[in-house]
């Protein structure tokens, strides 16, 4: 592929990480990239996503022929998003689910079987099918504006990370330690599997096997893009800035709540493996740079550039300002589970409302534009 100036550029990959409602931040970063790129051609031949990032990834891949238009439409979808378009918030459903959990924990559920999740995400499937043109992904791959699309889910049967990738014939499957790559035609079911937060959303069946959130088992989040030939990878994460030392000191004296623990688990799920994999890749790049040219060519490893963009502000603070936008039924459920407040981590993953998502989009745009020179140079913008 070529860049806007007509020069040949290396194959650039895009990795969109998980993070529930925090995925709105990725849209702001993509908006800035579309402006910097200044061309309707797709700057990312390889597009990969996991969890909520898989929704954004497939949407952008389906619009690869008109990248700027695709980003603008994705932004409109996120700015108009409501919680009830992602999971059920009506009184009957939330009450029934809460009573089912209560009966299961106290008297074994009266023979009804164990509940599968805290929330029901049926509306998310409707949202995906209504907004994503899966046939367009095939067209973009055929015309060459897109080389490969990949999303990852976690198999509850095998305990392995499964990367479903769509690419022209000839690109081989792969098997590594606890992670596989399988060529297929990506559908709404694959996206729902990748975004099925454990305990929060129910498992999703794909080809007779049940899957959960892709972040659950993906210990090497950069690997799908590398397997698909990316020579450089732009990563958009959802981890916010580090906790200040004075906040750490204050928390040491306080007994962690259930909400604290759940928030840490979600941070671990969506962010820890990603940041560690970026550090590992940079160490490999440094090691390869120290080898003599002849020795470097003998190694199965190859240098891969990486640039990561993450929120510059505390997303918990942003969630606190918008917390009352969450439907009252879900607020009650979170309070009952001890996940209301407590740094606002858990609500920040479930707050699919215009105020919160809009502020995250604006933050993503601002963060990317603050680094526009770095990003433009990474993408090879003339």
C-alpha positions in Angstrom: 0.0 0.0 0.0 1.0 3.6 -0.4 0.8 6.7 1.8 -1.0 9.9 0.7 2.2 11.2 -1.0 2.3 8.1 -3.2 5.4 6.6 -1.5 5.6 3.0 -0.5 5.3 2.5 3.3 5.7 -0.4 5.6 2.6 -2.5 6.6 1.1 -0.7 9.6 -1.2 -2.5 12.0 -3.8 -1.0 14.3 -4.6 -2.7 17.7 -7.7 -1.6 19.6 -7.7 -2.9 23.1 -10.6 -3.8 25.4 -12.3 -1.7 28.1 -16.1 -1.7 27.8 -17.5 1.9 27.6 -13.9 3.1 27.7 -13.8 2.1 24.0 -15.2 5.5 23.2 -11.7 6.9 23.8 -10.4 4.9 20.8 -12.9 6.8 18.6 -11.4 10.1 19.5 -7.9 8.9 18.7 -9.1 7.6 15.3 -10.8 10.9 14.7 -7.4 12.7 15.1 -5.7 10.1 13.0 -8.2 10.6 10.2 -7.5 14.4 10.2 -3.7 13.8 10.3 -3.8 11.2 7.5 -5.7 13.6 5.3 -6.8 11.0 2.8 -9.7 8.6 2.4 -7.5 5.6 1.9 -7.1 3.3 4.9 -3.8 3.9 6.8 -4.0 0.5 8.5 -3.6 -2.6 6.2 -3.9 -4.8 9.3 -6.6 -4.1 11.9 -7.0 -6.1 15.1 -9.3 -5.7 18.0 -10.2 -7.4 21.3 -13.3 -7.0 23.5 -14.9 -3.6 22.8 -12.0 -2.9 20.5 -13.3 -5.7 18.2 -16.5 -3.7 17.6 -14.5 -0.6 16.6 -12.0 -2.7 14.6 -14.6 -4.4 12.5 -16.5 -1.2 11.9 -13.3 0.6 10.7 -12.4 -2.4 8.6 -15.8 -2.4 6.9 -15.3 1.2 6.0 -11.6 0.9 4.8 -12.5 2.3 1.4 -13.6 5.5 3.1 -11.6 5.7 6.3 -12.5 9.3 7.2 -16.2 8.7 6.6 -16.0 5.5 8.6 -14.5 7.2 11.6 -17.1 10.0 11.5 -19.9 7.5 11.4 -18.4 5.5 14.2 -18.2 8.7 16.3 -21.9 9.4 15.7 -22.8 5.9 16.8 -20.8 6.3 20.1 -22.1 9.8 20.8 -25.7 8.6 20.4 -25.2 5.4 22.4 -27.4 4.5 25.3 -26.9 1.8 27.9 -30.1 0.0 26.9 -28.6 -0.4 23.4 -25.8 -2.5 24.9 -27.5 -4.5 27.7 -31.0 -4.8 29.2 -31.8 -2.2 31.9 -35.5 -2.6 32.3 -36.9 -3.3 35.8 -38.3 -6.8 34.9 -35.0 -8.1 33.5 -32.7 -6.6 36.2 -35.0 -7.7 39.0 -35.4 -11.2 37.6 -31.6 -11.6 37.2 -30.9 -10.2 40.8 -33.5 -12.6 42.3 -32.0 -15.5 40.3 -28.5 -14.8 41.7 -29.9 -14.4 45.2 -31.8 -17.7 45.1 -28.8 -19.5 43.7 -26.5 -18.2 46.5 -29.0 -18.9 49.2 -31.1 -22.0 48.3 -29.5 -23.3 45.1 -31.8 -21.6 42.7 -34.9 -23.7 43.1 -33.8 -26.0 40.3 -33.6 -23.2 37.8 -29.9 -23.7 37.2 -27.1 -21.2 37.9 -27.3 -17.8 36.3 -24.8 -17.2 33.4 -24.2 -13.4 33.9 -25.1 -10.3 35.8 -26.4 -8.5 32.7 -28.0 -9.6 29.4 -26.3 -8.1 26.3 -28.9 -9.1 23.7 -29.3 -5.4 22.5 -25.6 -5.3 21.7 -26.0 -8.0 19.0 -28.8 -6.0 17.4 -26.6 -2.8 17.5 -23.7 -4.7 15.8 -25.8 -6.2 13.1 -27.6 -2.9 12.4 -24.4 -0.9 12.1 -21.7 -3.1 10.6 -21.7 -4.2 6.9 -19.9 -7.5 7.0 -20.0 -7.9 3.3 -18.1 -4.7 3.0 -15.2 -6.3 4.9 -15.0 -8.9 2.1 -15.0 -6.2 -0.5 -12.2 -4.2 1.2 -10.1 -7.4 1.4 -10.7 -8.2 -2.3 -9.8 -4.7 -3.5 -6.7 -4.5 -1.4 -7.5 -1.5 0.8 -7.4 -4.0 3.7 -4.9 -6.9 4.1 -6.3 -8.6 7.2 -8.8 -8.2 10.0 -8.5 -10.1 13.3 -10.5 -10.2 16.6 -9.7 -12.4 19.6 -12.0 -14.3 22.0 -11.2 -16.8 24.8 -12.3 -20.4 24.6 -14.0 -21.7 27.8 -13.5 -25.2 26.6 -9.7 -25.2 25.8 -8.7 -22.2 27.9 -6.9 -20.7 24.9 -7.0 -17.4 23.2 -8.5 -17.8 19.7 -7.8 -15.1 17.1 -10.3 -15.2 14.3 -8.8 -13.6 11.3 -10.2 -12.7 7.8 -7.6 -12.3 5.0 -7.0 -13.5 1.5 -6.4 -17.2 1.0 -2.9 -18.4 1.6 -2.3 -16.8 5.0 -1.7 -19.7 7.3 -3.3 -20.4 10.7 -0.9 -20.4 13.7 -0.5 -22.2 17.0 1.5 -20.8 20.0 1.5 -21.3 23.7 -2.2 -20.9 24.8 -3.1 -19.0 21.7 -4.3 -19.9 18.2 -5.1 -18.1 14.9 -7.9 -19.4 12.8 -8.9 -18.2 9.3 -12.6 -17.6 9.0 -15.3 -15.1 7.9 -15.9 -12.8 10.8 -19.6 -12.4 11.9 -21.5 -10.6 14.7 -21.2 -13.8 16.8 -17.4 -13.5 16.8 -17.6 -9.9 17.9 -20.1 -10.8 20.7 -17.8 -13.6 21.8 -14.8 -11.2 21.9 -16.8 -8.7 24.0 -18.4 -11.1 26.4 -17.1 -9.7 29.7 -16.8 -12.7 32.1 -19.5 -12.8 34.7 -20.9 -9.5 33.4 -22.1 -10.8 30.0 -23.0 -14.4 29.1 -20.7 -16.7 27.1 -21.3 -16.6 23.3 -21.4 -19.7 21.2 -19.4 -19.8 18.0 -19.3 -22.9 15.8 -20.6 -25.0 18.7 -18.0 -23.8 21.3 -18.5 -21.2 24.0 -16.3 -18.1 24.2 -15.7 -15.1 26.5 -13.9 -11.8 26.4 -10.7 -12.0 24.3 -8.7 -10.2 26.9 -9.2 -13.1 29.4 -6.6 -15.4 27.8 -4.6 -13.1 25.4 -1.2 -12.9 27.1 0.4 -11.5 24.0 -2.0 -8.9 22.5 0.4 -7.7 19.9 0.9 -11.2 18.4 -2.1 -11.3 16.0 -0.9 -8.2 14.2 2.6 -9.5 14.0 1.4 -12.9 12.7 -0.6 -11.0 10.0 2.5 -9.2 8.8 2.4 -5.8 10.6 5.8 -4.1 10.6 4.7 -1.4 12.9 1.7 -1.3 15.3 -0.3 1.6 16.6 -1.9 0.6 19.9 -4.9 2.4 21.4 -5.3 1.3 25.0 -7.8 2.3 27.7 -5.6 2.4 30.8 -5.7 5.9 32.4 -2.8 7.7 34.0 -1.0 6.2 37.0 -2.4 6.7 40.5 -0.7 9.5 42.3 1.5 8.5 45.2 -0.6 10.3 47.8 -3.7 8.3 46.6 -1.8 5.1 47.0 -0.8 6.1 50.5 -4.4 6.8 51.5 -5.6 3.5 50.1 -3.1 1.5 52.0 -5.0 2.2 55.2 -8.5 1.3 53.8 -9.9 -2.2 53.5 -10.6 -2.8 49.7 -14.2 -3.1 48.9 -15.7 -5.6 46.4 -15.8 -2.8 43.9 -12.1 -2.1 44.4 -11.3 -5.7 43.8 -13.5 -5.9 40.7 -12.0 -2.8 39.3 -8.5 -4.2 39.8 -9.6 -7.4 38.0 -10.9 -5.4 35.1 -7.7 -3.4 34.9 -5.7 -6.6 34.9 -8.0 -8.1 32.2 -7.8 -5.2 29.8 -4.5 -3.5 30.4 -1.7 -5.4 32.2 -1.0 -7.9 29.4 -1.0 -5.2 26.8 1.5 -3.0 28.6 3.7 -5.9 29.4 3.7 -7.1 25.8 4.6 -3.6 24.5 7.6 -3.6 27.0 8.6 -7.1 25.8 8.5 -6.0 22.1 10.7 -3.0 22.8 13.2 -5.2 24.6 13.3 -7.6 21.6 13.8 -4.6 19.2 16.7 -3.4 21.3 18.3 -6.8 21.5 18.0 -7.2 17.7 19.6 -3.8 17.2 22.7 -5.0 19.0 23.2 -8.0 16.7 25.5 -7.9 13.7 23.6 -7.8 10.4 24.5 -11.4 9.6 23.4 -12.7 13.0 20.2 -10.7 13.0 19.1 -12.2 9.7 19.5 -15.7 11.2 17.0 -14.9 14.0 13.3 -15.9 13.5 12.5 -12.6 15.3 12.1 -9.3 13.4 11.9 -5.7 14.7 8.4 -4.3 14.9 7.9 -0.6 15.8 5.2 0.1 18.3 3.5 3.3 19.5 0.8 3.3 22.2 -1.7 6.0 22.9 -3.6 5.9 26.2 -5.8 8.3 28.3 -3.9 11.1 29.9 -6.6 11.7 32.5 -8.1 9.5 35.3 -11.2 7.9 33.7 -12.5 7.1 37.1 -12.9 10.9 37.7 -14.7 11.2 34.4 -17.0 8.3 35.3 -17.8 9.9 38.7 -19.0 13.1 37.0 -21.3 11.1 34.7 -22.3 8.3 37.1 -25.9 9.5 37.5 -26.4 9.0 33.7 -26.5 5.2 34.3 -30.1 3.9 34.5 -31.3 3.7 38.1 -31.8 -0.1 37.9 -28.1 -0.6 37.1 -27.0 1.9 39.8 -29.0 -0.2 42.3 -27.4 -3.4 41.0 -23.9 -1.9 41.3 -24.6 -0.6 44.8 -25.8 -4.0 45.9 -22.7 -5.6 44.5 -20.4 -3.1 46.3 -19.2 -1.7 43.0 -20.6 1.8 43.2 -17.9 4.4 43.8 -14.6 2.8 44.9 -12.6 4.8 42.3 -15.5 4.4 39.8 -13.6 1.7 37.9 -16.5 -0.7 37.4 -19.0 2.0 36.4 -16.4 3.4 33.9 -16.6 0.1 32.0 -20.4 0.0 31.9 -21.3 3.6 31.4 -22.6 3.6 27.8 -24.1 7.1 27.9 -23.7 10.1 25.7 -22.1 12.4 28.3 -19.4 9.9 29.4 -18.7 8.5 25.9 -18.6 12.0 24.4 -16.1 13.2 27.0 -13.9 10.2 26.3 -14.0 10.8 22.6 -13.0 14.4 23.1 -10.1 13.2 25.4 -8.9 10.7 22.9 -8.9 13.4 20.2 -7.0 15.8 22.4 -4.4 13.2 23.5 -3.7 12.2 19.9 -3.5 15.8 18.7 -1.0 16.6 21.5 1.2 13.9 20.0 0.3 14.7 16.3 4.0 15.0 15.3 4.9 11.6 16.8 1.8 9.9 15.3 2.2 11.5 11.9 5.9 10.4 11.7 4.9 6.9 12.8 2.3 6.6 10.1 4.6 8.1 7.5 2.4 11.1 6.8 4.3 13.5 4.4 
